[in-house]
Amino acid sequence: VQMVESGGGLVQPGGSLRLSCAGFGIIFSINNMGWYRQAPGKARELVAGITNDGTTNYRESVKGRFTISRDKAKNTLYLQLNSLKPEDTAVYYCNLYPTPSENWGQGTLVTVSS
């Protein structure tokens, strides 16, 4: 199983990014999937999750700003990040939800700074 995240970058406060996660050896549409992040010096935390029936869940601090979605045909998970804040700066990862596997990808770095 391999998950490859992409789409991160440097963005100004208030800006937007769309993160992607491609899955290999795992079918996203039949699994509950989530986006996680780890800021410097902090523990990894759940950002958003989507169940196999499409139910979504978000941590309070990103509600109304982030949107999780998936493309079944492409076996790809997405996270749309809007109205970004400096405190959103972190490495973002995708994994199973709500209990992630031990198999983490390399993540994609999001830096929010002016």
Secondary structure as a PSIPRED ss2 file (coil, helix, strand):
# PSIPRED VFORMAT (PSIPRED V4.0)

   1 V C   1.000  0.000  0.000
   2 Q E   0.000  0.000  1.000
   3 M E   0.000  0.000  1.000
   4 V E   0.000  0.000  1.000
   5 E E   0.000  0.000  1.000
   6 S E   0.000  0.000  1.000
   7 G C   1.000  0.000  0.000
   8 G C   1.000  0.000  0.000
   9 G E   0.000  0.000  1.000
  10 L E   0.000  0.000  1.000
  11 V E   0.000  0.000  1.000
  12 Q C   1.000  0.000  0.000
  13 P C   1.000  0.000  0.000
  14 G C   1.000  0.000  0.000
  15 G C   1.000  0.000  0.000
  16 S C   1.000  0.000  0.000
  17 L E   0.000  0.000  1.000
  18 R E   0.000  0.000  1.000
  19 L E   0.000  0.000  1.000
  20 S E   0.000  0.000  1.000
  21 C E   0.000  0.000  1.000
  22 A E   0.000  0.000  1.000
  23 G E   0.000  0.000  1.000
  24 F E   0.000  0.000  1.000
  25 G C   1.000  0.000  0.000
  26 I C   1.000  0.000  0.000
  27 I C   1.000  0.000  0.000
  28 F H   0.000  1.000  0.000
  29 S H   0.000  1.000  0.000
  30 I H   0.000  1.000  0.000
  31 N C   1.000  0.000  0.000
  32 N C   1.000  0.000  0.000
  33 M E   0.000  0.000  1.000
  34 G E   0.000  0.000  1.000
  35 W E   0.000  0.000  1.000
  36 Y E   0.000  0.000  1.000
  37 R E   0.000  0.000  1.000
  38 Q E   0.000  0.000  1.000
  39 A C   1.000  0.000  0.000
  40 P C   1.000  0.000  0.000
  41 G C   1.000  0.000  0.000
  42 K C   1.000  0.000  0.000
  43 A C   1.000  0.000  0.000
  44 R C   1.000  0.000  0.000
  45 E E   0.000  0.000  1.000
  46 L E   0.000  0.000  1.000
  47 V E   0.000  0.000  1.000
  48 A E   0.000  0.000  1.000
  49 G E   0.000  0.000  1.000
  50 I E   0.000  0.000  1.000
  51 T C   1.000  0.000  0.000
  52 N C   1.000  0.000  0.000
  53 D C   1.000  0.000  0.000
  54 G C   1.000  0.000  0.000
  55 T C   1.000  0.000  0.000
  56 T E   0.000  0.000  1.000
  57 N E   0.000  0.000  1.000
  58 Y E   0.000  0.000  1.000
  59 R C   1.000  0.000  0.000
  60 E H   0.000  1.000  0.000
  61 S H   0.000  1.000  0.000
  62 V H   0.000  1.000  0.000
  63 K C   1.000  0.000  0.000
  64 G C   1.000  0.000  0.000
  65 R C   1.000  0.000  0.000
  66 F E   0.000  0.000  1.000
  67 T E   0.000  0.000  1.000
  68 I E   0.000  0.000  1.000
  69 S E   0.000  0.000  1.000
  70 R E   0.000  0.000  1.000
  71 D E   0.000  0.000  1.000
  72 K C   1.000  0.000  0.000
  73 A C   1.000  0.000  0.000
  74 K C   1.000  0.000  0.000
  75 N C   1.000  0.000  0.000
  76 T E   0.000  0.000  1.000
  77 L E   0.000  0.000  1.000
  78 Y E   0.000  0.000  1.000
  79 L E   0.000  0.000  1.000
  80 Q E   0.000  0.000  1.000
  81 L E   0.000  0.000  1.000
  82 N C   1.000  0.000  0.000
  83 S C   1.000  0.000  0.000
  84 L C   1.000  0.000  0.000
  85 K C   1.000  0.000  0.000
  86 P H   0.000  1.000  0.000
  87 E H   0.000  1.000  0.000
  88 D H   0.000  1.000  0.000
  89 T C   1.000  0.000  0.000
  90 A E   0.000  0.000  1.000
  91 V E   0.000  0.000  1.000
  92 Y E   0.000  0.000  1.000
  93 Y E   0.000  0.000  1.000
  94 C E   0.000  0.000  1.000
  95 N E   0.000  0.000  1.000
  96 L E   0.000  0.000  1.000
  97 Y C   1.000  0.000  0.000
  98 P C   1.000  0.000  0.000
  99 T C   1.000  0.000  0.000
 100 P C   1.000  0.000  0.000
 101 S C   1.000  0.000  0.000
 102 E C   1.000  0.000  0.000
 103 N C   1.000  0.000  0.000
 104 W C   1.000  0.000  0.000
 105 G C   1.000  0.000  0.000
 106 Q C   1.000  0.000  0.000
 107 G C   1.000  0.000  0.000
 108 T E   0.000  0.000  1.000
 109 L E   0.000  0.000  1.000
 110 V E   0.000  0.000  1.000
 111 T E   0.000  0.000  1.000
 112 V E   0.000  0.000  1.000
 113 S C   1.000  0.000  0.000
 114 S C   1.000  0.000  0.000
